[in-house]
Amino acid sequence: MLGQLSTNRRNVVARLAAICLSTSALVGCTPPYPTHKHTIAPGGIVRNLPDPSTVRPGIARRDEVLSAFKEVDTGASSRWFFWGRWESSSAAMRVMTDMGAEQGSLWSLRNFLVEFDDAGTVTKTATVSDNRIISELERILAEHSQSAETASASVVLAGNVSPSRGHWCYTDIVLSPSTVEFSATTNGHCPSHISLPMQGLTVGSYAAPRGEGANIAFIRFTLRSSGKTPLGSGLPVSLKANDIVLLLRFLQASRHRC
């Protein structure tokens, strides 16, 4: 099924399946049925995924973890932690779409965090959802703030923002020591420019609308400000894993300057 549908088409069918599961009646869908297990990561199809429970604190080494879980490495890892991310599906349902009945796989997403000490020995492991990954990364970065590179130069990231519920806009995100700026192509939904002071910004979990599934390549979160800004209750943002870590480092450096 992965080879038969484009990524966008797969997402549409998966979203319809998620909507079916979130309603009291399976309208337009069959009950779930087992399928051959598929696993994908940000880098593509995963062919060999070890059991995370085999990584033992106090025994396993950093080089062993990086080698064993290289297919799911987000590319955001450091000497202090490894971050793996993948989606697995071993069930599906038939979904009625504009093209007839299509198979909609049911996906389960995992983030696998492994922490290391100065000698490269595993100290802690955790499998967490997207709602918890940000707070876990913030904790790890705070514990090793002395090792963080100084966020002194501007950096341009590519991501998405959601100015209205359920609608995502591609945007350039410019991080500097004092501001975060969003510049999107103007249309009926997307803001052309938003500038926010770095100080007072916090990152929280994202409450997805019904039927909006996760995206293996991007992590969605909500950016909030303690001051008066155009954010309202917060601005939903999505970034790739290594860019989220970079944003968290900028926010951490901003707090230290206060």
N, C-alpha and C positions, 0 to 999 in steps of 0.2 A: 504493500500500500504506500510505503514511503516513496517508492520510485514512480508511482502512478499519478501522484498529485503534486502540484507545485506547493511551495511552502505556504503561500497565501491561501490557496484552495484548501489545504489541510487544516489551516487555522480556522477557516470559515466552517468547515464540517465539524471540527472539534468543538467549536463554540456552540453550534446547534445541538450537539450531543450533550454539552454541559447544561444548556438551557433545559433540555428534556429531563435530565437528572434532577434539576432544581425545582421542577414542578411536581405536583402531586400525581399527575397522570402522564404516562409516556405518550404524548400526542405527537404523531408523526415519526415515532421512533420505535424500534424493537427493544425488548429487554436486553441488557448486556449479555454477551457471550464470550467465552475464552478465545484467544488468538495466540499465534506465535509471539513471543516476547520481543519487543523492539526497544532499544535504548539509544538515545541521541544526546549529544553534548553540544556546547557552543561550536566546537570544531567539526561536528558532523556525526555520522553513525558510529556508535561504540561497539566494538567487536569483542572486547575482553575487559570485563569489569569485575575486579576482585570484590569480595565481601568486606565492607567497611569494618565489620566486627573483628577482622583478623589483624587490624592495626592496634597493637597493645601498648598503652602508655608505660614508660619505663623500659621498654624492650625495643620497639621499632625505631628505626632511624630515618632521618629526613630524606636521605638519598633513596632509601627503599620505598618510601611513600611516593616520592615524585616519579620513580620508575614504574611502580605498580599502577598508579592512577593517572598516568600521563594522558590517556585518552579523554579524561574529563577535567583536566587542569584548565582553570579559567584564565590563566596567564596573569593573575593578580597576586600570586603567592610571593612571600618574602622569606628571609631566613628565620622569621618567627612563626610563620603559619603557612599552611597549604589550604587552598580553597578549590574543591572540586564541585562540579555542578552537572546534573544530568536529569533527563526525563525518561521514564520507562512506561511501556504500555504492554499489558498482557490480556486486555479485554477490549471489546468494541461493541458498537450497536449500529444497526442500519438506520440511517437518517434520510428523511425525504427532503430533497433540495430542488432547486429549479432545473437540475439536470437529472432528476429521478432519484432512486434510492442509492445512497452512497454509504460506504463504511466509515464510521467516525470512531477513531481510536480514542480510548480513555486513558489520559496520561497522568502520571504521578511524578511530581518534581521534587528533587532533593538537592540540598547544599551540604557538602561534607567538609567540615573544618577540622584541621589537625594542627595543634600547637606544638612548638618545639622549644627546648631550653637552649642555653648558650652553646652547649656541646652538640646540638642537633638531634637530641633524643626526644621522642614524643612524650609530651606531658599531659595532653588532653585531646579527646576527640568528641565531635558532636555532629549529629545529622539534624539540620534545622530547615524550617520553611523560609520562604522569601520574607515573611513578616518578622522573622527573628534575625535574619542574616545581618541587617544593618547594625543592630544593637550589639551583636557579637563582635563584628568588625571594629566598632567604636571602642569596645572594651579592650580588644587586643592592641589596637593602635595607641590607646591611652597608656597601657601598661609598658609600651616600648616607645614612648614619645621621644626619648633621647636618641633613638635610632632613626627617627623620621627625617627625611631631607627637608631643609628649610623651604617653605613655599614662598619664594620671593619673586618669581617671574610669572608673567601671564601665560596661561595654557588654554588652548582651544580644543574643546571636546565636541563630538557629534552625538546627539541624543534626540529625545522626543519629549514634548510637553503636552498636557491635556488641559486646555483652557475651559473646555466644556465636557461634561461627563460622557465618556465613551468615545470621544473624538481625540485622536492623537496627531500632533504636528511635528514634522522633522524640524530640528533647530540646531544652530551652532550655539554652544555654551562656552563663554569666555570666563575663566576663573582668574582672578587677580587677588593680591593680598587684601584688597578692600571691598571688592564687589563680585557679584555673579551676574553676568549679562546673558540674556537669551535673545537670539535674532532668528526669526522664522520668516519664511516666505509668506507675504500677506495674502490672505484669501478671506472668505467669509467667516472662518472660524479661528484662524491662527493670529496671535498678536505679532506685530512686526518687531517689537522690541520691549523687553522688560529688564530693568536694572535694579538689583537688590543689594543692600549693604551686606557684606560678609558677616559682620558681627551681629549676633542675635539670631542667625539662621540655625535651624535644627532640622534633622532628617527623621521622619516618622514612617510608619507603615502605610501602605496604600490599600484602600478599600475598593476592590474592583466591583463594577456593576455586574449584575447577574448574567452569567454566561460568558463573561470575559475571562478567557483562560490566561495562564502565565505564558511568558515568552522566554524560551531557553537562552536566547542570545542577549536579552536585556533584563535588568532587574528594575521593577517599578517601585517607587517610593513617593512620599509626600514631603515637599520642602515647605517649611513654615518659618515665619519671621516673628520676633517679639515686638517689632516696631510697626508703624503704620505703612503698609505696602499695598500694591494691587492684588496681593495673593488671596485676600479673603480668608477662607478657612484653610488655605494651603494650595500649593501648586503641584499636581501630580507630574512626576518626571520619570523618565526611564533612561538608564545608562548601561553600558557594558561593564562587566565586573571590574576591570582594571581602572576604568574611569570613576567608578564609585569610590574605590579606595583613594584615588587622587583627590576627589572632592572632600572626602572625610579628613584627609591630611590638611587640606586648606582650612577647613572649618576648625580643626584642632589647633592649627597655628594661630588662627584668628582669636581663639579663646585665650591662648597663652599671652597674646599681646595686650589683652584687656587689663 
